[in-house]
Each structure stands twice: as structure tokens, then as C-alpha cells.
Amino acid sequence: MIPFNKQNLFGSELKYIQDAYDQGKLSGDGKYTKLCSTFMEEKFGGERVLLTPSCTHALELAALLIDIKPGDEVIMPSYTFVSTANAFVLRGARPIFCDIRPDTLNIDEEKIEDLITERTKAIVPVHYAGVACDMDRIMKIAHNHDLYVIEDAAQGVNAGYKGKYLGTIGHFGCYSFHETKNYSMGEGGALIINDKRFVERAEIIREKGTDRSKFYRGEIDKYSWVDIGSSYLPSEISAAVLWAQFEHLDEIQERRMRIWNAYYSGLYPYEGANKIRLPIIPNSAEHNAHLFYVLLNSEPARDKMLSLLKEKGIFAVFHYLPLHTSPFGLSLGYKEGDLPITEEISRKLIRLPIYTSIHISEVNKIIDYFANY
Ligand SMILES: *Cc1c(COP(=O)(O)O)cnc(C)c1O
């Protein structure tokens, strides 16, 4: 049996969890949270990086920071995870779904401007599969219309766009360290703040609306309630796990890249035979091998392939059901046919197993099923 995903663990996680225990401080913002956030600031950039309990929470924190209010509109792809939309819907915003590009499956930057109204507050590009959106174009549109850009880089940790790390280009970037992502703390995430103006308030909102972060740094002698807020700190036990993963940052990526390249070169002949379409990586994007997808020619062909693989004990999976045709999306007034590329891609896509410990012989076995299909 080949699972779809396996959490990679190095053993050092336990050592760091034990150390966190020995420190006697398991609540947030201790030694390991500091190690992880400093590491990200130095490696990826950004004015400040705040560790959060999930990428969902990082997105929520961003929505709070830009003061999303009922009636505001936020432009995003429909081909994404629910949290991209929910973080803003929670604040009363209306998600405005934009179709995707057939090549990268990312938001189609040429369709964004038509969706901008007086109520538009932000654009949320999602870097699908860790492959960068056209950030130059998106940042230009945002600048011209005075909009915020929040990168949903949940899948894009340690991936780049023209030499910059994903998550460091918009006003904010959001990372996920969920078990299904490249680097995992079980459940976790981070908010990358690229605009200095938001750093102080982000710390306050994350600390229940208090200035406790300043207090801990010794900048003030007591802390109090100063703003709205919530609790967006992960425990030190989770941060200790992430620190072990960060010590192997490049190794994890190299191993995933080897698997990704094995799939790509092994499946390449069948693309020529017009059976499948492989991922397209633009020159501007340095991807991180987060996932390997294949597009089949039709929905029945996709479903046939999925059940064939399942029969053989291989857990390949489809991906997003478009948000605009979900029950909630329909309740917002969207309907089938509104975003044709999103709908078509969603029906034809399969994701193949990819994790650091999958063996190349297992990858080759999966490739052989495509040969015979
Ligand atoms: C995984 C994912 C999220 C949510 O991440 P959590 O850490 O589980 O909250 C959000 N957006 C995208 C695009 C994702 O892939």
C-alpha cells in the first residue's frame, strides 16, 4: 500500500519536545517559537514572522489587520481550500471568485481587474502546488487600485518567485505547517508581515488584544487590553516539532524534488501521447515540489484512473471541489458554469503520492499504471 502522504519525522522532534518540557514553559512564544520565527525572518525575509496555530489563523489575523468589514469584497480563486475564503467571510466580507489560468492553475491575473469594485479591499493569490502566481502583475493591479495583497502561501513554504520567497511579496503572506504540507508541526502556520505598519498591531491582536509581547520584551512594565484580539499562539511543543523540521529544510525539499522529477520524467512520454497533461512551471517560479498532479483528458478518464490506482493500493486523490459551486458558494449566488476553467480542472485532476520517504521504485510502479491505462 502506498499512502498519499506520510509525515516525515527525524527523531530530533522528541529531543526538542523533551527540551521544551525541561524548560518548564509549554505555552506560546518560548524558546522554540523564537527559534522558528527568527529562522523564517532570516531565511525567507519579511518585517516580522509570527508563528500561528494554523494557516487558517494566519489568514484570519491578516483579515483583522486590514480591518475587513461587512460588505467588503475580497478577490480570490475558487480553486482553493475553504480557509482562503472563510478567513474573510468570518469578518463579513464577500468572496469574489476569479477563474484560474489553465497552465499554472493559479488565479488568472488578467481577469482580476474586471472584478474590482468600490468595495474591493484585497486580493488573495493562492500559490497552488507551491508554484508562484504572477506576483508582479498582481502587485501592480493592487497598487493601482489601492488594495491589499495577502498571499495564501500555505503550500509555498521555501518556494520562490523571481528570487524572492513566496509569502514575502504581498503585504502579508500565510504559511501552513499542517501535516499535509512540506514542513509540519502537526497543526500550525505563520503570518509573514511585509509592511512594517502592521507589526505592532499584529502582535497585539495575536495576544488577545493586549500589549503582552511588549511587556515580555521589557518595553513596558504592565500589560493591558488595548485592541480587539484573539489567541493565535501555538504551544511550544508544536514549535519544537517545527524546529526539527527546519533543521532539515533543504534536505526535505531536495528529497521531494527528486520524487517530483522522477514522476515528471517518467510520465513525460504519456503527455506526448496526449493521454495526460503534466504540471507547467513558469520560468519566474522556483517551486518546492509540494504536490505532483496530473490532468487527465476527461472526468470519466480521471475517475477510472483513480479507481485503478485504488485497486492497486495506491492512494491518489483528486483535489478542490470549486468553492463557488459548493453549498456555501451557491448560497452566495454563484452557479455551475460561472468559472469554466476552475470547473474543468477540478474534474480532471489527480494528485499522486509524494512524501520524503516514498521509494523511487514505488514511483515507477505508479508511472507504469499510466503506461497501461
Ligand atoms: C492547507 C491550506 C490552508 C490551510 O492550512 P491550515 O494550516 O490547515 O489552516 C489554506 N490554504 C491553502 C491553499 C492550503 O493548501
The ligand as an SDF file (V2000), in Angstrom:
LIG
                    3D

 15 15  0  0  0  0  0  0  0  0999 V2000
   -3.5180   23.7710    3.7380 C   0  0  0  0  0  0  0  0  0  0  0  0
   -4.0610   25.0400    3.2030 C   0  0  0  0  0  0  0  0  0  0  0  0
   -4.6590   26.0040    4.0380 C   0  0  0  0  0  0  0  0  0  0  0  0
   -4.9500   25.7680    5.4890 C   0  0  0  0  0  0  0  0  0  0  0  0
   -3.8520   25.4600    6.2540 O   0  0  0  0  0  0  0  0  0  0  0  0
   -4.0600   25.0600    7.8120 P   0  0  0  0  0  0  0  0  0  0  0  0
   -2.6770   25.2050    8.3640 O   0  0  0  0  0  0  0  0  0  0  0  0
   -4.5470   23.6560    7.8310 O   0  0  0  0  0  0  0  0  0  0  0  0
   -5.0140   26.0130    8.3860 O   0  0  0  0  0  0  0  0  0  0  0  0
   -5.0580   27.1940    3.4710 C   0  0  0  0  0  0  0  0  0  0  0  0
   -4.9070   27.4360    2.1650 N   0  0  0  0  0  0  0  0  0  0  0  0
   -4.3590   26.5310    1.3340 C   0  0  0  0  0  0  0  0  0  0  0  0
   -4.2010   26.8690   -0.1150 C   0  0  0  0  0  0  0  0  0  0  0  0
   -3.9350   25.2950    1.8160 C   0  0  0  0  0  0  0  0  0  0  0  0
   -3.4050   24.3960    0.9780 O   0  0  0  0  0  0  0  0  0  0  0  0
  1  2  1  0
  2  3  1  0
  2 14  2  0
  3  4  1  0
  3 10  2  0
  4  5  1  0
  5  6  1  0
  6  7  2  0
  6  8  1  0
  6  9  1  0
 10 11  1  0
 11 12  2  0
 12 13  1  0
 12 14  1  0
 14 15  1  0
M  END
$$$$
